[in-house]
Structures are given as C-alpha cells and as structure tokens.
C-alpha cells in the first residue's frame, strides 16, 4: 500500500507562524496571508514576498 504524501503550498501557511526576514534576520509573525502572488502581512506592519522570507517550522512534520 502506497503512502500518500501531503503537499503544502505557500497559501497553506497558517496565521501566527513565525518567519525570518532574509535581509535583516528579524523574526516576525504572520498576521494575514495575501493571495496571488502570495505575500505575508506581518506584525511589523510590512508585507513580504515569499522570496524575502524563511518560514520557520514549515511544513509540519508528519
């Protein structure tokens, strides 16, 4: 029996997830996910593209 692998997209990242800004190494929290293109509004009142951040503890371990 084959095991089904769950594929997560960037739009699946939950609000409240911690991210690190690549340029400044600052750690912030996502407060809203904006769609197409995927961007993240954070608690520092900035919006970041996926290429500007590193998402911590994502995707979840199975």
C-alpha positions as CSV (number, residue, x, y, z in Angstrom):
1,X,0.0,0.0,0.0
2,X,1.4,3.4,-1.0
3,X,1.7,6.2,1.5
4,X,0.1,9.4,0.3
5,X,2.4,12.4,0.6
6,X,0.7,15.7,1.6
7,X,1.8,18.6,-0.5
8,X,1.6,22.1,1.2
9,X,1.5,25.3,-0.7
10,X,2.6,28.8,0.4
11,X,-1.1,29.7,0.8
12,X,-1.4,27.0,3.4
13,X,0.9,28.6,5.9
14,X,-1.2,29.5,8.9
15,X,-1.5,32.9,10.5
16,X,0.6,33.1,13.7
17,X,3.6,31.3,12.1
18,X,7.0,32.8,12.8
19,X,9.1,33.8,9.8
20,X,12.6,35.3,9.5
21,X,13.3,38.2,7.1
22,X,16.3,37.2,5.0
23,X,17.7,40.7,4.6
24,X,17.6,41.7,8.3
25,X,17.4,38.4,10.1
26,X,14.5,39.9,12.0
27,X,11.9,37.4,13.3
28,X,8.2,38.4,12.9
29,X,4.8,36.7,13.0
30,X,2.4,36.4,10.1
31,X,-1.0,38.1,10.7
32,X,-2.5,37.6,7.2
33,X,-1.8,35.7,4.0
34,X,-2.4,37.7,0.9
35,X,-3.1,35.7,-2.4
36,X,-1.7,36.0,-5.9
37,X,1.0,36.5,-5.7
38,X,1.4,35.0,-2.2
39,X,2.6,37.6,0.3
40,X,2.6,37.8,4.0
41,X,1.4,40.7,6.1
42,X,3.3,40.6,9.4
43,X,3.1,42.1,12.9
44,X,5.8,44.7,12.0
45,X,3.3,46.3,9.6
46,X,5.1,45.2,6.5
47,X,4.2,42.9,3.7
48,X,6.8,40.3,2.4
49,X,7.0,38.2,-0.7
50,X,7.9,34.5,-0.3
51,X,11.4,35.2,-1.7
52,X,12.1,37.6,1.1
53,X,11.5,35.3,4.0
54,X,12.3,31.9,5.6
55,X,9.3,30.2,7.2
56,X,10.2,28.5,10.4
57,X,8.8,25.0,11.3
58,X,7.1,24.7,7.9
59,X,5.8,22.4,6.5
60,X,4.6,20.5,9.6
61,X,6.2,17.2,10.3
62,X,4.1,14.1,9.6
